[in-house]
Amino acid sequence: MKPLIRWMLALAVVAAAAHWQGMASAQIFQAGGEQHSVLTIEPDGTCLFVTESVEPRAAAEQQMRMMERFQKTSEAAEEGEDSTTTAADLSATNAAAEPKPFTDEELAKKITDTMNERAEEGAEGPGQNINVQVKKDLVVTTTTRAFSSIEDLLKEGYAIWNLGGLAFQNARFETDTNGLLRVTLTPRSGMERYLKTFRSEWKLSSAKSELRLVFPGKVIASGFPAMQTNATWLTVDAKQDESLDALAKLYTAPTVITAESAGLKLPQPLESKNLGRSNRRRGEAGDDLPITNAMPGFVAEAQSITTTILHVFPGGEDYFKQRENSREARPGAIVNIKLFAPKGRTLQSVNDVRVLTALDNKGRSVVAETGEGEEVSSGGFSGGSSDANSLQVQLPLQLPQPDAQSIDEITVEAVAVTAGAWKEMTLTNLQENATNEFDLAAVLPDAKLAITKFTSKNAQFNLQARLKGPSTVKRLDVRAKIPGNDQFNSYSSERQFNVKNKEATRLLSLQGYGFGDEASSSQDSLVLVIRYPEDLRRERVKFNLKALDLL
């Protein structure tokens, strides 16, 4: 019953949480709300994105109270308290008396703090300015983001278009053969399926939204309904069917906008689907190193093959047509492998994986078609007692022919980052020093670590940390251990990495757990082990896999 109530409470607050994370659905469908977004592109490539949202004050206050309630329940669950009792008490309190209204200053501060916290976690990306004006019946929130180039803009493309109230899979900026700036906005696959639902939600909300693009030169042609001089825009009013029809068109085919470049130069096409992926990898150890040919010692080992066969039943053709470009609706095969580092080295990451050749037992190619903008994935697990010298990698292939019995050979190329010798230090008394900064000069000069959150109970712990220093703080390896306890495991995840005024900030989350009485009795001796690789390599690895049975 406890998990059920926890999930019900979580679902109830999703709309409020999504609003402050910049998700379009929460902003657009806020009853009676309005949103205006303007993206201005200058001749030198710099960009300014300004979003102003207006919502009823009562709705803003309700969202803040729901966020507070959800936060308290989450903290109670993390600390092992009875979440059922906590949720019930909160509900009873809310029902018993009308909550005290926020003052203008209190509400503005809560909204600003919440949005800044989300931005710090990377939801909006670094560098946004927020201005909240609380009036008698309305709350006006203005968010401003400046970008030094179109490339930097497209790295944050997903958040940008969602803040503008749209959901594009890709935005492509290029100079065409006539020297004109050409922008192509490609909708997410399968969106047609949800248009009817979206339209109904829009009508119920009475919301208004506008996205305006301002170019350096005159707009020549636009897939948006309106254009004037160097601007083109889309206005959506829930009460006007014509505007909803215009919105629906954006989700059925690519939208193309052509404008005079007015001095703006793009040496090559820029696409958000590619730049967004590289931005998500920003901050990985070694991504600033040159790529060299791999030294001997890398070994690849196949673990399994998973094949997906798609059968469309009679009457399901329309559904399949709407989803035929989505990953789960495509037939194919996945080869799961482990890539092992040379002896004495630790794998930090595996990226840019490409299947060069793949042949079945009859010599037919099963290399997957490219162009979908998808990324081959790798992943690893950091235990508490030893270095992992391998990472899991998935290789997508075409679906082999029915008479194929095996994949005779696969040739793969990837970029691997490995570490050799390490500088190491240990941080103790974590809870007592949770509010202090730790000096990491012993492993990396000018680097510091601050623990922003620490909970430890019932053999489980949750820790959030902020690392600051030179850009090489991204190379630091942080893991948790309980000395002498081999049953304790920990894993970490990157929340954000950015550089501002030559100082890098890296946010980490670490979780850990142990088993048995030994874990509970020794959890107070939890330590952090901080390591910096003295020998880091970024290498292009090629390897072959042979004779992989399909039967």
Protein Blocks (a to p, Z undefined) as FASTA:
>chain_A
ZZmmmmmmmmmmmmmmmmmnopaklmmmpghiacdddddddfkopacddddddddfklmm
mmmmmmmmmmmmmmmmmnopafklmmmmmmmmmmmpccddddfklmmmmmmmmmmmmmmn
omnoghiacdddddfkbccdddddddfbfklmmmmmmmmmmmnopacfbdcddddfkopa
cddddddehklmmmmmmmmmmmmnopacddddddfbdcfbdcbfbdchjbccddddfklm
klmmmmmmmmmbccdddddfklpacfbacdfklmmmmmmmgoiahilpccddddehiacd
dfbdcdddddddehilmmmmmmmmpmklpgcddddddddddehiacfbdchiacfbdcdf
kopafbdcehjopacdddddddfkbccfbdcdddddddddfklcbdfbdcddddddddfb
dcddddehklmmmmpccdfklmoghiacddfbdcdeehiacdddddeddfklmmpccddd
dehiakbccddddfbdcdeehiacdddddddddedjklmmmmmmpccdddddfbdcdddd
ddddehiafZZ
